[in-house]
Amino acid sequence: MKEKAKTEMQSIIGKAFHLKDLVDYQEGSVVSRTIIDKKTGTITLFAFDEGQGLSEHTAPFDAAVYVLDGEVEIVISGKALRATSGQLVIMPANEPHALNTITPFKMLLVMIRS
């Protein structure tokens, strides 16, 4: 783990905080912040500005997207769904998926590798 990321992670251990406050929107960008990065899985925060997204791809592990703010269209194996703040979407391993902004949104991505 990079030293900056390790220091950032240590700064939140043992503290209560609001997830959506740990990552900010940036004009025309996707911003990410890794919270936990282990062999068994990762927890990463993302902030997607308007017009941003992730193109279709697959991952070899199940992943859960928890929407913290805003609204997103998630396409899994060609089927589109909308998710808003407070909703969780599970994306199954090896299924193509993509994310597109409906409004700027923040999400927590949890990927389990084992």
C-alpha positions as CSV (number, residue, x, y, z in Angstrom):
1,M,0.0,0.0,0.0
2,K,1.3,3.4,-0.9
3,E,2.5,5.5,2.1
4,K,-0.1,8.3,1.5
5,A,-3.0,5.8,1.3
6,K,-1.7,4.0,4.4
7,T,-1.6,7.3,6.4
8,E,-5.1,8.3,5.2
9,M,-6.5,4.9,6.2
10,Q,-4.8,5.2,9.7
11,S,-6.4,8.6,10.1
12,I,-9.9,7.1,10.1
13,I,-9.3,3.9,12.0
14,G,-11.3,3.8,15.3
15,K,-13.3,6.9,14.4
16,A,-16.9,7.5,13.4
17,F,-17.4,9.4,10.2
18,H,-19.8,9.8,7.3
19,L,-18.5,8.0,4.2
20,K,-19.7,10.6,1.7
21,D,-17.6,13.2,3.4
22,L,-14.3,11.3,2.7
23,V,-14.4,11.9,-1.1
24,D,-15.3,15.1,-3.0
25,Y,-16.7,15.7,-6.4
26,Q,-14.2,17.1,-8.9
27,E,-15.4,18.8,-12.1
28,G,-15.3,16.4,-15.1
29,S,-13.7,13.6,-13.1
30,V,-14.1,10.4,-11.2
31,V,-12.4,10.6,-7.8
32,S,-11.6,7.5,-5.8
33,R,-10.3,6.8,-2.3
34,T,-9.3,3.4,-1.1
35,I,-10.4,2.7,2.5
36,I,-9.2,-0.9,2.8
37,D,-7.0,-2.9,0.4
38,K,-6.4,-6.5,1.4
39,K,-5.8,-9.8,-0.4
40,T,-9.4,-10.8,0.6
41,G,-11.1,-7.7,-0.7
42,T,-11.2,-3.9,-1.1
43,I,-13.4,-1.0,0.0
44,T,-13.2,2.0,-2.2
45,L,-15.1,5.3,-2.2
46,F,-15.9,7.0,-5.5
47,A,-17.3,10.4,-6.5
48,F,-18.5,10.7,-10.1
49,D,-19.2,14.1,-11.6
50,E,-21.9,14.7,-14.1
51,G,-21.3,12.9,-17.4
52,Q,-18.8,10.4,-15.9
53,G,-19.1,6.7,-15.5
54,L,-17.3,3.4,-15.9
55,S,-17.5,1.6,-19.3
56,E,-18.6,-2.0,-19.6
57,H,-16.2,-4.4,-18.0
58,T,-16.1,-7.6,-16.0
59,A,-14.5,-8.5,-12.7
60,P,-13.7,-12.0,-11.4
61,F,-15.3,-11.3,-8.0
62,D,-18.7,-10.3,-6.6
63,A,-19.0,-6.6,-5.8
64,A,-21.5,-4.5,-3.9
65,V,-22.2,-0.9,-4.8
66,Y,-23.8,1.2,-2.1
67,V,-25.0,4.6,-3.3
68,L,-24.1,7.4,-0.8
69,D,-25.3,10.4,-2.8
70,G,-27.1,11.1,-6.1
71,E,-28.3,8.7,-8.7
72,V,-26.7,6.2,-11.0
73,E,-27.7,3.8,-13.8
74,I,-26.0,0.4,-13.4
75,V,-26.1,-2.0,-16.4
76,I,-25.5,-5.6,-15.5
77,S,-25.5,-8.1,-18.4
78,G,-27.4,-5.6,-20.6
79,K,-30.1,-4.9,-18.0
80,A,-30.3,-1.3,-16.7
81,L,-31.4,-0.3,-13.3
82,R,-31.4,2.9,-11.4
83,A,-30.0,3.2,-7.8
84,T,-30.3,6.2,-5.5
85,S,-28.8,7.3,-2.2
86,G,-29.2,4.5,0.4
87,Q,-29.6,1.7,-2.1
88,L,-27.3,-1.3,-2.6
89,V,-26.7,-3.2,-5.8
90,I,-24.8,-6.5,-6.0
91,M,-22.9,-7.0,-9.2
92,P,-22.1,-10.7,-9.7
93,A,-18.7,-12.0,-10.7
94,N,-17.9,-12.4,-14.4
95,E,-21.0,-10.5,-15.6
96,P,-20.4,-7.4,-17.7
97,H,-21.4,-4.2,-16.0
98,A,-21.2,-0.5,-16.5
99,L,-22.0,2.6,-14.5
100,N,-23.4,5.9,-15.9
101,T,-24.3,9.1,-14.0
102,I,-27.9,10.2,-13.9
103,T,-26.8,12.9,-11.4
104,P,-23.4,13.3,-9.8
105,F,-23.1,10.5,-7.4
106,K,-20.9,9.0,-4.7
107,M,-20.7,5.3,-4.0
108,L,-18.9,2.8,-1.8
109,L,-17.6,-0.2,-3.7
110,V,-17.0,-3.4,-1.7
111,M,-15.2,-6.2,-3.6
112,I,-14.8,-9.6,-2.0
113,R,-12.0,-11.7,-3.4
114,S,-12.5,-14.9,-1.4
